[in-house]
Amino acid sequence: MIEAAGELLLEGGFDAVRHRAVAERAQLPLASTTYYFGSLDDLMAEAAANLCAHDETAVFARCNALPRRHRGSTATAGALADVFVGSDTTLQRLSARYEMIALAARHPLLRDVVAARGQSLAFHHCEVLVKSHRVADPVHIAQLIGIEDGAIVGALAQTAVRPIDAVRDALLDVVDVLAPRE
């Protein structure tokens, strides 16, 4: 059921996640969705957590594959964009990621999902910066994530800009300030 809810979330956003739609997608009786999920918020939070888990697995794999070496500002900005956006991440996944963040203000159960994802991202940012022989200050990591988030949201609104390129370009001028070389 959670996989079915996640698929619906990717295809149509959080508005597409409804008990009936999930039951149909999972080929289960409607009663099973209301039995296992007391509310629609519970179902949405589980679907979002499942998508975050898939996203985190991909980020972890890209971070692990990144070799440890001294990187200049261009290479560090590229490494951050590669790890946190990824060239294979679909626009649907990115849209769902940012829709979840926006909806967390109205859905308390999503706040925990967003907070856990934020902690994971901060940890992996630290790893990328350490592997790049850069200073990994928690306050500056939060600022890097904010810049990345803004670049992605801006790119999602444009058809001619790839989010990975937008993130790399946004980080180019700030990476030496927020994550200086060791």
Summary of the structure (lengths in Angstrom):
residues: 182
radius of gyration: 17.8
end to end distance: 47.2
largest distance: 57.9
contacts: 575
relative contact order: 0.13
helix: 75%
strand: 1%
